Structure formats: C-alpha cells, structure tokens
Amino acid sequence: MKQLKKKIILVVEDEKFLIAAIKTKLAYHGFEVLMATNIDEALVQMQHEGIKAIWLDHYLTGEATGLGNHSLT
C-alpha cells in the first residue's frame, strides 16, 4: 500500500495557547505543521519546500504584522 505524503502547512501565530491547539488539530487531520511566531520566523520557514498553505494570524503583533504590506512569498 502506497503511503500518502503529508501536506505541509505553515502556521504563523504569536499566541502560545493557540499554537498548540492549531498544531494539534491540523496534525490530527494529517498535515505536517511548520510553526512561526512572527514574520521573520515565517520567512525562514518559507525556505521549506512543499508548503501548500499558510495560516496567518490576522492580528500578529510586532513590527511586521498580519495586516502589513509585506509578502511571505
């Protein structure tokens, strides 16, 4: 039987309790989850090949926020 490759999702979230809940739920549904707590970490994680989706905290805190005019790609 062929094993399916997990789809990778990058979660950018700065609240620790939400990180744990999101990661647990996505992993339960078969995703490989990469985590970042700010935009700088997200940009580093974006070097990982195969990311299929990004979960971005709309209210991300810090200099570069989820509402900024920057690009993760």
C-alpha contacts under 8 A as a table, 3 or more apart, distances in Angstrom:
res1	aa1	res2	aa2	distance
6	K	30	G	6.19
6	K	31	F	5.50
6	K	32	E	5.84
7	K	30	G	7.42
7	K	31	F	5.20
7	K	32	E	6.00
7	K	50	G	7.55
7	K	51	I	7.24
7	K	52	K	6.42
8	I	31	F	5.70
8	I	32	E	4.68
8	I	33	V	5.87
8	I	34	L	7.25
8	I	50	G	6.31
8	I	51	I	4.78
8	I	52	K	5.62
8	I	53	A	7.03
9	I	31	F	6.66
9	I	32	E	6.37
9	I	33	V	5.22
9	I	34	L	6.23
9	I	51	I	5.55
9	I	52	K	5.79
9	I	53	A	4.82
9	I	54	I	5.61
9	I	55	W	7.23
10	L	33	V	5.98
10	L	34	L	4.70
10	L	35	M	5.85
10	L	36	A	7.49
10	L	42	A	7.72
10	L	45	Q	7.58
10	L	46	M	7.96
10	L	51	I	6.70
10	L	53	A	6.37
10	L	54	I	4.71
10	L	55	W	6.10
11	V	19	I	7.89
11	V	23	K	7.95
11	V	33	V	6.99
11	V	34	L	6.14
11	V	35	M	5.01
11	V	36	A	6.23
11	V	54	I	5.83
11	V	55	W	4.58
11	V	56	L	6.16
12	V	35	M	6.10
12	V	36	A	4.74
12	V	37	T	5.51
12	V	38	N	6.41
12	V	39	I	7.44
12	V	42	A	6.48
12	V	54	I	7.45
12	V	55	W	5.98
12	V	56	L	4.87
12	V	57	D	5.93
13	E	16	K	7.82
13	E	18	L	7.33
13	E	19	I	6.21
13	E	35	M	7.69
13	E	36	A	6.42
13	E	37	T	5.00
13	E	38	N	6.95
13	E	55	W	7.97
13	E	56	L	6.56
13	E	57	D	5.18
13	E	60	L	6.63
14	D	19	I	7.41
14	D	36	A	7.71
14	D	37	T	4.45
14	D	38	N	6.48
14	D	57	D	7.61
14	D	60	L	6.28
14	D	61	T	7.15
15	E	18	L	5.46
15	E	19	I	6.26
15	E	37	T	7.76
16	K	19	I	5.03
16	K	20	A	6.49
17	F	20	A	5.47
17	F	21	A	6.47
18	L	21	A	5.08
18	L	22	I	5.91
19	I	22	I	5.32
19	I	23	K	5.95
19	I	35	M	7.82
20	A	23	K	5.27
20	A	24	T	6.03
21	A	24	T	5.24
21	A	25	K	6.18
22	I	25	K	5.26
22	I	26	L	6.08
23	K	26	L	5.29
23	K	27	A	5.94
23	K	33	V	6.31
24	T	27	A	5.25
24	T	28	Y	6.08
25	K	28	Y	5.11
25	K	29	H	6.48
26	L	29	H	5.13
26	L	30	G	6.52
26	L	31	F	5.46
26	L	32	E	7.69
26	L	33	V	7.09
27	A	30	G	5.07
27	A	31	F	4.88
27	A	32	E	6.15
27	A	33	V	6.69
28	Y	31	F	7.38
34	L	45	Q	7.18
35	M	42	A	7.64
35	M	45	Q	7.76
36	A	39	I	7.43
36	A	41	E	5.15
36	A	42	A	5.16
36	A	45	Q	7.31
37	T	41	E	6.53
37	T	42	A	7.45
38	N	41	E	5.47
38	N	42	A	6.25
38	N	60	L	7.14
38	N	61	T	7.61
38	N	62	G	7.36
38	N	64	A	7.77
38	N	65	T	7.88
39	I	42	A	4.85
39	I	43	L	6.15
39	I	64	A	6.21
39	I	65	T	7.21
39	I	72	L	7.91
40	D	43	L	5.22
40	D	44	V	6.57
41	E	44	V	5.16
41	E	45	Q	6.24
42	A	45	Q	4.96
42	A	46	M	6.07
42	A	72	L	7.39
43	L	46	M	5.06
43	L	47	Q	7.18
43	L	72	L	6.19
44	V	47	Q	5.77
45	Q	48	H	5.69
46	M	49	E	7.52
46	M	51	I	7.52
46	M	72	L	7.41
46	M	73	T	7.47
48	H	51	I	6.87
51	I	54	I	7.64
56	L	60	L	7.94
56	L	66	G	6.53
57	D	60	L	5.22
57	D	66	G	5.78
58	H	65	T	7.59
58	H	66	G	4.52
58	H	67	L	6.16
59	Y	65	T	6.69
59	Y	66	G	5.58
59	Y	67	L	7.05
60	L	64	A	7.93
60	L	65	T	4.82
60	L	66	G	4.93
60	L	67	L	7.79
61	T	64	A	7.35
61	T	65	T	5.46
61	T	66	G	7.67
62	G	65	T	5.88
64	A	68	G	6.00
64	A	70	H	7.73
65	T	68	G	5.23
